[in-house]
Each structure stands twice: as C-alpha cells, then as structure tokens.
Amino acid sequence: MSILVFGKTGQVARELAARGGVICLGRDDADLSDPDACAAVIAATDATAVINAAAYTAVDRAEDEEALATSINGHAPAAMARAAVARGLPFVQISTDYVFDGSGDAPWHPDDAVAPLGAYGRSKLVGEQGVRAAGGTCAILRTSWVFSAHGANFVKTMLRLSEDRDRLTIVADQIGGPTWAGDIADTCLSMARAMQQGQSGGTYHLSGGPDVSWADFAREVFTRTGRKVDVVDIPSAEYPTPAKRPANSRLDCTSLRRDFDLARPDWRVGLQSVLKDLEGASS
C-alpha cells in the first residue's frame, strides 16, 4: 500500500516522489491553509501511513505573515496528526532547527528546551505541539539547512551567484549541518515503515555531518564544481535579515540511530549527487 505525502513540489516531496510507493498531494489536492480539508483527505485515504512534507518555508516573509505561517505549519499538521491517529496510521511531521534559539555551541538534543527566535520557528513549534497532543504513533523529525537539485536553496543560489561573480561574502558565524532532501526523504520513509511494524514515535533529529559554517559550505560547493570564487567570511551582523537566524543549528542525531538504526548522513555525499543532477539538467 502507498504512503500519503502532503507536498508535491517542495524539495523533500520531490525526493519522496522519486522513490515511489507514495501518493503526493499538491495544493489543489489539499490546501494547508485549510486544516480541516487536510484532515478530511486522511479520513478518506486507503494509504498505510502519512508524511507531511509540505510547509510554509519563507522564513523572512513569515515575520509579516505569521498567522498564515501558523495555519500551514501549525494548525494543519495538528489536524493531520489527529486524523491519522483516528485511522490508526503512523504520521511523520518534518520540523526544523528554528525551534531553538541557537545559543551555545553544543548540538541540540530532541528534548532540549525550545525558544524560537522568529515567526517561522514559532509556527513550526505550534505544529510540533499539536502533533504530540494527538497521541498515537506520531514522529517529529527536525532537520536543518535543506538542499537539493529542486526549488530554491543555498547550493543553487551559490551556483547562480558564481556565474558572474568571483568574490562572495558569506556568513561564517552560523554553524549547522547541511541536509540533502534525499536523506530526509529516505529517513521519513524508514521511520513510517518502522512505525507500521510497531516502533513508537517521538521527536528526532536529522542533519548532515560534519557541521560547518555557511561560508565553508559554499567553499565546498565551489571546490567540487571547480569554480574559482573567493569566499570571504563575514559575521551575521553584516548580513541583516528580517528574521533572525540561529547561530547554532547543530543537531544531535544519536537517538535516530538508537531507535531506528539510521546513521547521520554525510552531506558531502548528498552534495555530489545534487551537483551531478544539476549538471545533467543543464547539459
């Protein structure tokens, strides 16, 4: 039987679709600004598990659209989780490192205190709270710095900027684990299937290793593509944004290995796969 996936065009949803065995729903099928409609889809499905890979991800715009972000990232996942629990279906919700305040330099554990810095993080936290309140077999997977060959992300932005620039200033005081959307997709599927077999849910972390700064991530992109770009480290203060980003996005992923036997992936392997896909798409 298939797994029902909310999301169709996003980075993780595209990777889930590529793996097969899933039914991906776009906005025309289920509008996340209408939580009741999302719940109704689950109530009528014959799928055996549900993954929510759809979200409001415009971090800066969320500062002005917090109500909409909260509906999509908070109320909709809560409604989905309740509907899945009512049907006895495992439910996986993708969340974010933005639920933390980014203080310190130690990796965040799943049970650490949360304190979002902005509207996006607050909206995702509402979703987490709603999913937990639903009970049943539900899992929350927090991740960070998502990249892929699809949509808008840091890797594609760096490649675009390097087309006509040989020097870029990149933030170096934000540290985290870049995470390939394909690894997130594989992890969500593995978790859903394990929960179908009796594994309990909970809150888990997934990020690629090793942890790096945005500047060092950019350097790796340019090294692997042979682009001669001088990356200049700058502090976050020199690149102000409407929404404040966490300085420390390191995530401790040990419980994912302990409970699901899933190792922390090497983001450099995922990066190589993405660059190969992008090269093929442009040839």
Salt bridges, closest charged atoms under 4 A:
GLU15 OE1 - ARG19 NH1 2.92
GLU15 OE2 - HIS150 NE2 3.46
ASP60 OD1 - ARG245 NH1 2.53
GLU65 OE1 - ARG61 NE 3.39
GLU66 OE2 - ARG122 NE 2.82
GLU128 OE1 - ARG132 NH2 2.88
GLU128 OE2 - ARG142 NE 2.80
GLU163 OE2 - ARG227 NH1 3.02
ASP186 OD1 - ARG19 NE 2.48
ASP211 OD1 - ARG264 NH2 2.66
ASP216 OD1 - ARG219 NH1 2.70
GLU220 OE2 - ARG224 NE 2.62
ASP233 OD1 - ARG219 NH2 2.54
ASP252 OD2 - HIS109 NE2 3.60
ASP259 OD1 - ARG258 NE 2.81
ASP266 OD2 - ARG268 NH2 2.94
